[in-house]
Amino acid sequence: MTLLTFRFAPSPNGELHLGHAYSALLNQRMAARAGGRLLLRIEDIDITRCTPEFEAGLLRDLEW
Protein backbone atom coordinates (compact mmCIF):
# COMPACT_ATOMS: atom_id res chain seq x y z
CA MET A 1 0.00 0.00 0.00
CA THR A 2 1.28 3.45 -0.91
CA LEU A 3 1.49 6.08 1.84
CA LEU A 4 -0.25 9.21 0.58
CA THR A 5 1.61 12.44 1.24
CA PHE A 6 -0.17 15.78 1.39
CA ARG A 7 1.77 19.02 1.57
CA PHE A 8 1.53 22.55 2.79
CA ALA A 9 4.23 24.74 1.24
CA PRO A 10 3.99 28.40 2.23
CA SER A 11 6.67 30.99 1.58
CA PRO A 12 7.91 32.68 4.77
CA ASN A 13 7.63 36.17 3.27
CA GLY A 14 4.84 37.41 5.53
CA GLU A 15 2.36 36.31 8.14
CA LEU A 16 -0.04 33.45 7.54
CA HIS A 17 -3.58 34.45 6.62
CA LEU A 18 -6.94 32.69 6.72
CA GLY A 19 -6.37 31.06 3.32
CA HIS A 20 -3.13 29.50 4.58
CA ALA A 21 -4.86 28.21 7.71
CA TYR A 22 -7.68 26.69 5.66
CA SER A 23 -5.24 25.00 3.27
CA ALA A 24 -3.12 23.59 6.11
CA LEU A 25 -6.19 22.31 7.99
CA LEU A 26 -7.77 20.78 4.89
CA ASN A 27 -4.55 18.98 3.94
CA GLN A 28 -4.04 17.73 7.51
CA ARG A 29 -7.57 16.32 7.64
CA MET A 30 -7.27 14.66 4.23
CA ALA A 31 -3.96 13.10 5.27
CA ALA A 32 -5.49 11.78 8.50
CA ARG A 33 -8.51 10.31 6.72
CA ALA A 34 -6.34 8.65 4.08
CA GLY A 35 -3.92 7.24 6.65
CA GLY A 36 -1.22 9.37 5.06
CA ARG A 37 1.04 12.15 6.23
CA LEU A 38 1.27 15.92 5.98
CA LEU A 39 4.55 17.39 4.81
CA LEU A 40 5.44 20.99 5.63
CA ARG A 41 7.78 22.32 2.97
CA ILE A 42 9.13 25.82 3.49
CA GLU A 43 9.42 27.60 0.12
CA ASP A 44 12.33 29.92 0.91
CA ILE A 45 13.61 30.56 -2.61
CA ASP A 46 12.66 34.25 -2.52
CA ILE A 47 15.72 35.37 -0.58
CA THR A 48 14.81 39.06 -0.71
CA ARG A 49 11.48 38.67 1.13
CA CYS A 50 11.78 35.42 3.11
CA THR A 51 13.13 35.90 6.61
CA PRO A 52 13.90 33.63 9.57
CA GLU A 53 11.43 35.69 11.63
CA PHE A 54 8.57 34.94 9.23
CA GLU A 55 9.57 31.25 9.18
CA ALA A 56 9.52 31.09 12.99
CA GLY A 57 6.15 32.85 13.04
CA LEU A 58 4.79 30.40 10.48
CA LEU A 59 5.81 27.44 12.64
CA ARG A 60 4.29 29.06 15.76
CA ASP A 61 1.03 29.76 13.94
CA LEU A 62 0.74 26.14 12.80
CA GLU A 63 0.99 24.76 16.35
CA TRP A 64 -2.79 25.04 16.77
N, C-alpha and C positions, 0 to 999 in steps of 0.2 A: 504494500500500500504506500502511495506517495504522500508525504507530509506536505500539506498546502501551506504556503508562506504568503502572508499578506504584509503590506508595507505601508509605512507612513514616512514620508521623506520631505520634511519641511526644510527651508533654507533659514539659517539663523541670522536673518538680516532685519529683524524687527520682532515685535511681540506677537504671540499667537493670537488669533482672533476666533470668533465663533465658528467660522468655516473650518479652520484647522481642528478645533475641538470635535466638531461633528465627524470629520473625516477619520480622526484617530479613534473615536469611539465606535464608529461603524466598522472600521477594519478590525478592531479588537474583538467586537462581538461576532463578526463573521469568522474570524480565526478560531474563537472558542467553540462556536457551533460546528465547525468543520473538523475539530480536533487538530487544528493546525497551530501556527505560531504567528506572532506579529513581530515584524522586524522594523526597528527604528533606524533609518538611514539619514544621517545629517548631510544635507547638500551644501557643502561649504566651498563651492568652486568660485563664488563671487567674492574674491578676497577684498574688494574695496568696501563692501557693505556688511559682510558677515563678521561678527565679533564674538570673542569668547563669552562676553557678558550676555549676549542674546542667546547663545547656545546654552549657557547655564540656566537662564530664565526659561527657555523652552523645556529643559529637563524638569525643572521645578514645577512648571505648569502641568506637565503630563503625569505628575504623581497622583492626581486625583483618581 
